[in-house]
Amino acid sequence: MHQLTTKELSFMEDEIRAEEIIAKTLNWCASQCTDQELKQTLERIAEQHQLKVADLSQYFNRSKMLQ
């Protein structure tokens, strides 16, 4: 694995934050829904973004240790 530059690491941190915000926003929207089908759809999409956060964080943490 090649070492990431400071700029690349900063981009990854920004992406992690963006994914976290998206997941929280979708969960909030789901909590406001009375339509159960829409609520489940929003929760499922939020979960996908939370999984992206976990994947990016894991990669970010490995990369950070290499620098």
C-alpha positions as CSV (number, residue, x, y, z in Angstrom):
1,M,0.0,0.0,0.0
2,H,1.4,3.4,-0.9
3,Q,1.6,6.2,1.6
4,L,-1.1,8.8,1.2
5,T,-0.3,12.5,1.1
6,T,-1.6,14.9,3.7
7,K,-4.0,16.3,1.1
8,E,-5.3,12.8,0.3
9,L,-5.8,12.1,4.0
10,S,-7.6,15.4,4.4
11,F,-10.0,14.5,1.5
12,M,-10.7,11.2,3.2
13,E,-11.5,12.9,6.5
14,D,-13.9,15.2,4.6
15,E,-15.6,12.3,2.9
16,I,-16.0,10.5,6.2
17,R,-17.6,13.6,7.7
18,A,-19.9,14.0,4.7
19,E,-21.0,10.4,4.9
20,E,-21.7,10.8,8.7
21,I,-23.8,13.9,8.0
22,I,-25.8,12.1,5.3
23,A,-26.5,9.1,7.5
24,K,-27.6,11.3,10.4
25,T,-29.8,13.4,8.1
26,L,-31.4,10.3,6.6
27,N,-32.1,8.8,10.0
28,W,-33.6,12.1,11.2
29,C,-35.8,12.1,8.0
30,A,-36.8,8.5,8.7
31,S,-37.8,9.4,12.3
32,Q,-40.2,12.0,10.9
33,C,-41.9,9.7,8.5
34,T,-45.4,8.2,9.1
35,D,-45.2,6.1,5.9
36,Q,-43.5,2.9,7.0
37,E,-42.2,2.0,3.5
38,L,-40.5,5.3,3.1
39,K,-39.2,5.2,6.6
40,Q,-37.6,1.7,6.0
41,T,-36.1,2.9,2.7
42,L,-34.5,5.9,4.4
43,E,-33.2,3.8,7.2
44,R,-31.7,1.3,4.7
45,I,-30.0,4.1,2.7
46,A,-28.7,5.6,6.0
47,E,-27.3,2.2,7.0
48,Q,-25.4,2.1,3.6
49,H,-23.8,5.4,4.4
50,Q,-22.9,4.3,7.9
51,L,-21.2,1.2,6.3
52,K,-19.2,3.6,4.0
53,V,-18.1,5.5,7.1
54,A,-16.9,2.3,8.7
55,D,-15.0,1.2,5.5
56,L,-13.4,4.7,5.0
57,S,-12.5,4.9,8.7
58,Q,-10.9,1.5,8.6
59,Y,-8.9,2.4,5.5
60,F,-8.1,5.9,6.9
61,N,-6.8,4.4,10.2
62,R,-4.6,1.9,8.3
63,S,-3.2,4.6,6.1
64,K,-2.6,7.0,8.9
65,M,-0.4,4.4,10.7
66,L,1.8,4.1,7.6
67,Q,2.7,7.7,7.6
